[in-house]
Amino acid sequence: MRYNIPMKEPNRCLYCHHPIYRLGDGMVKCSVCKKKYSTKRVAQIKALIRLFCEDENALSASKTLQLSYVTVLKYYQQFRHAAAEYCESQYDRHRTSESQYEEYLYIEKSKRHDKSAIFDSHNFLTFGYGEKVYTLLMPSLGVFKQQFIEDNLEELYYKEFSKFMRTSKIIKISEYDNIIEKFWHYFEQFITPFKGVSREHFPYYLKEAEFKFNTPVEDRSVVIEQLYFRPTGSDI
């Protein structure tokens, strides 16, 4: 689904599209919603959105726009939150009773030969609906680690769970691959350059991958801009 947003007129509010007026400090303020913002800052945010949607990492984007890395990272996290929200809304609107799903276990490449790393893996379900996917992160296995070690069941648990370690069995893309397998292949390529993502932030990187997989490059910035600059309380 293509996301269309109204074109912003120079003298119209970015958020509600009502008339704005300029203030003495160079800021602008809306005559209706009363939002006050800097047009220069808005231009920077739009540029960051474009770079985010084109897969330029935060460090590179900070150099391109001459902004601090911490600032860019903060905005990128906000964009990931917006992408996650969009993915949820799209699945709710377009899912069907015929959706299929498979389980996927992701472990960083550097840890795949370490048996104990099974407890640091990220386990998620991937649903296929049409030509799109939806991901659902499962509870962490880490909560069971100490108990299995104490009960001397770590080796047994590893062998059993290895049967489901799809990380070692990704099939090369061919005309026979379904949309779920294509997403797994895409996800591996997407996540590897980050060289490790904390468990706290992993759900949003997963949703970023889902969003970018489902959304054509030329539509991504439009979607994120609409979500980022929408009036408070409005629906997607």
C-alpha positions as CSV (number, residue, x, y, z in Angstrom):
1,M,0.0,0.0,0.0
2,R,1.4,3.4,-1.0
3,Y,1.3,6.0,1.7
4,N,0.4,9.4,0.3
5,I,0.6,12.7,2.2
6,P,-0.5,16.2,1.3
7,M,2.1,18.4,-0.2
8,K,3.3,20.9,2.3
9,E,2.9,24.5,1.2
10,P,5.5,27.0,2.4
11,N,3.0,28.9,4.5
12,R,1.2,25.9,5.9
13,C,1.9,24.0,9.1
14,L,3.9,20.8,8.7
15,Y,1.7,19.0,11.2
16,C,-1.9,20.2,10.5
17,H,-1.5,22.1,7.2
18,H,-3.1,25.3,8.6
19,P,-1.6,28.8,8.1
20,I,1.7,29.6,9.9
21,Y,3.4,32.8,10.7
22,R,7.0,33.6,11.3
23,L,8.4,34.7,14.6
24,G,11.2,37.2,15.3
25,D,13.7,34.4,16.2
26,G,13.3,32.8,12.8
27,M,11.0,30.0,14.1
28,V,7.5,29.5,12.7
29,K,4.3,28.9,14.6
30,C,0.9,27.4,13.6
31,S,-2.1,29.6,14.0
32,V,-4.3,26.6,14.8
33,C,-2.3,23.8,16.5
34,K,0.1,26.3,18.0
35,K,3.1,24.1,17.2
36,K,6.4,26.1,17.0
37,Y,9.3,24.7,15.0
38,S,12.5,25.6,13.1
39,T,12.3,25.1,9.3
40,K,16.1,24.4,9.4
41,R,15.7,21.6,11.9
42,V,12.8,20.2,9.9
43,A,15.0,20.1,6.8
44,Q,17.7,18.3,8.8
45,I,15.2,15.7,10.1
46,K,13.9,15.1,6.6
47,A,17.4,14.6,5.3
48,L,18.0,12.1,8.2
49,I,14.9,10.2,7.3
50,R,16.0,9.9,3.7
51,L,19.4,8.6,4.7
52,F,17.8,6.1,7.2
53,C,15.5,4.8,4.5
54,E,18.4,4.4,2.1
55,D,20.3,2.3,4.7
56,E,23.0,4.8,5.5
57,N,24.2,4.0,9.1
58,A,24.1,6.6,11.9
59,L,27.8,7.2,11.9
60,S,27.9,7.9,8.1
61,A,24.8,10.0,8.3
62,S,26.3,12.1,11.1
63,K,29.3,12.8,8.9
64,T,27.2,13.5,5.8
65,L,25.0,16.1,7.6
66,Q,27.7,17.3,10.1
67,L,25.7,16.4,13.1
68,S,26.8,14.6,16.3
69,Y,26.6,10.8,16.2
70,V,24.6,10.8,19.4
71,T,22.0,13.1,17.9
72,V,21.7,11.0,14.7
73,L,21.4,7.8,16.8
74,K,18.6,9.4,18.8
75,Y,16.7,10.2,15.6
76,Y,17.3,6.8,14.1
77,Q,15.8,5.2,17.1
78,Q,12.7,7.4,16.7
79,F,12.5,6.3,13.1
80,R,12.7,2.7,14.1
81,H,9.8,3.2,16.5
82,A,7.8,4.8,13.8
83,A,8.6,1.9,11.4
84,A,7.5,-0.7,14.1
85,E,4.2,1.1,14.6
86,Y,3.6,1.2,10.8
87,C,4.3,-2.5,10.5
88,E,1.8,-3.3,13.3
89,S,-0.9,-1.3,11.6
90,Q,-0.2,-2.8,8.2
91,Y,-0.5,-6.3,9.4
92,D,-3.7,-5.6,11.4
93,R,-5.2,-4.2,8.2
94,H,-4.1,-6.7,5.6
95,R,-3.6,-10.0,7.3
96,T,-5.7,-13.0,6.3
97,S,-6.7,-16.3,7.7
98,E,-4.4,-17.9,5.1
99,S,-1.2,-16.3,6.6
100,Q,1.6,-18.8,7.1
101,Y,4.4,-18.6,9.6
102,E,7.7,-20.2,10.4
103,E,10.0,-19.9,13.4
104,Y,13.5,-18.4,13.1
105,L,16.4,-18.5,15.5
106,Y,19.0,-15.8,15.0
107,I,22.5,-15.9,16.5
108,E,25.3,-13.5,15.7
109,K,27.8,-15.2,13.3
110,S,30.6,-14.8,15.7
111,K,28.8,-16.9,18.3
112,R,27.4,-19.7,16.2
113,H,30.0,-22.2,17.2
114,D,29.6,-21.5,20.9
115,K,27.0,-23.9,22.4
116,S,26.2,-21.6,25.3
117,A,25.3,-18.8,22.8
118,I,22.0,-20.6,22.1
119,F,20.7,-18.8,25.2
120,D,21.7,-15.4,23.7
121,S,19.8,-16.1,20.5
122,H,16.8,-14.1,19.2
123,N,13.8,-16.3,18.4
124,F,11.0,-14.8,16.3
125,L,8.1,-15.9,14.2
126,T,7.8,-14.7,10.6
127,F,4.3,-14.5,9.1
128,G,3.8,-14.3,5.4
129,Y,0.8,-12.5,4.0
130,G,0.7,-11.8,0.3
131,E,4.1,-10.4,-0.7
132,K,4.8,-9.0,2.8
133,V,6.0,-10.4,6.1
134,Y,5.2,-9.7,9.8
135,T,7.6,-10.6,12.6
136,L,6.7,-11.5,16.2
137,L,9.6,-11.7,18.7
138,M,9.4,-14.6,21.2
139,P,10.5,-14.5,24.8
140,S,14.2,-14.7,25.5
141,L,15.8,-18.1,26.2
142,G,18.2,-16.4,28.5
143,V,15.9,-16.8,31.5
144,F,16.4,-20.5,31.3
145,K,20.2,-20.5,31.0
146,Q,21.2,-20.8,34.6
147,Q,18.7,-23.5,35.4
148,F,19.8,-25.7,32.6
149,I,23.5,-25.2,33.6
150,E,22.7,-26.1,37.2
151,D,20.7,-29.2,36.1
152,N,23.6,-30.2,33.7
153,L,21.1,-30.1,30.8
154,E,22.8,-27.5,28.7
155,E,24.2,-30.0,26.2
156,L,20.9,-31.8,25.8
157,Y,19.0,-28.5,25.4
158,Y,21.5,-27.4,22.7
159,K,21.2,-30.6,20.7
160,E,17.4,-30.4,20.7
161,F,17.2,-26.7,19.8
162,S,19.8,-27.1,17.1
163,K,17.2,-28.8,15.1
164,F,15.5,-25.5,14.7
165,M,18.6,-23.4,14.1
166,R,17.6,-22.0,10.7
167,T,20.6,-19.7,10.8
168,S,22.8,-22.5,9.5
169,K,20.3,-23.6,6.8
170,I,19.3,-20.5,4.9
171,I,18.5,-21.6,1.4
172,K,19.9,-19.5,-1.5
173,I,17.3,-17.4,-3.2
174,S,15.6,-19.2,-6.1
175,E,12.2,-19.2,-7.8
176,Y,11.1,-21.8,-5.3
177,D,11.7,-19.7,-2.2
178,N,8.7,-18.3,-0.4
179,I,8.3,-14.8,1.0
180,I,9.3,-16.0,4.5
181,E,12.6,-17.5,3.3
182,K,13.3,-14.4,1.3
183,F,12.9,-12.2,4.3
184,W,15.3,-14.4,6.4
185,H,17.9,-14.0,3.7
186,Y,17.3,-10.2,3.6
187,F,17.4,-10.0,7.5
188,E,20.8,-11.8,7.6
189,Q,22.2,-9.2,5.2
190,F,20.5,-6.3,7.0
191,I,21.6,-7.1,10.5
192,T,25.2,-8.3,10.0
193,P,26.8,-4.8,9.4
194,F,25.6,-3.7,12.9
195,K,28.0,-6.2,14.5
196,G,25.8,-7.0,17.5
197,V,22.6,-5.4,18.6
198,S,21.6,-5.3,22.3
199,R,18.6,-7.4,23.4
200,E,16.9,-4.1,24.4
201,H,17.1,-2.6,20.9
202,F,16.9,-5.8,18.8
203,P,13.0,-5.7,18.5
204,Y,13.3,-2.3,16.7
205,Y,16.0,-3.4,14.4
206,L,13.9,-6.4,13.5
207,K,11.0,-4.2,12.7
208,E,13.2,-1.9,10.7
209,A,14.2,-4.9,8.6
210,E,10.5,-5.8,8.2
211,F,9.5,-2.3,7.2
212,K,12.3,-2.0,4.6
213,F,11.6,-5.5,3.2
214,N,7.9,-4.7,2.8
215,T,8.2,-1.1,1.6
216,P,9.7,0.0,-1.7
217,V,12.7,2.4,-1.3
218,E,10.9,5.2,-3.0
219,D,8.0,5.0,-0.5
220,R,9.9,4.7,2.8
221,S,10.7,8.3,3.4
222,V,7.1,9.3,2.7
223,V,5.8,6.8,5.3
224,I,8.3,7.8,8.0
225,E,7.8,11.5,7.4
226,Q,4.0,11.1,7.8
227,L,4.4,9.2,11.0
228,Y,7.1,11.5,12.5
229,F,5.3,14.8,11.7
230,R,1.7,13.7,12.3
231,P,-0.3,15.6,14.9
232,T,-0.3,14.2,18.4
233,G,-3.0,11.6,18.9
234,S,-3.8,11.0,15.2
235,D,-4.0,7.6,13.7
236,I,-1.6,6.1,11.2
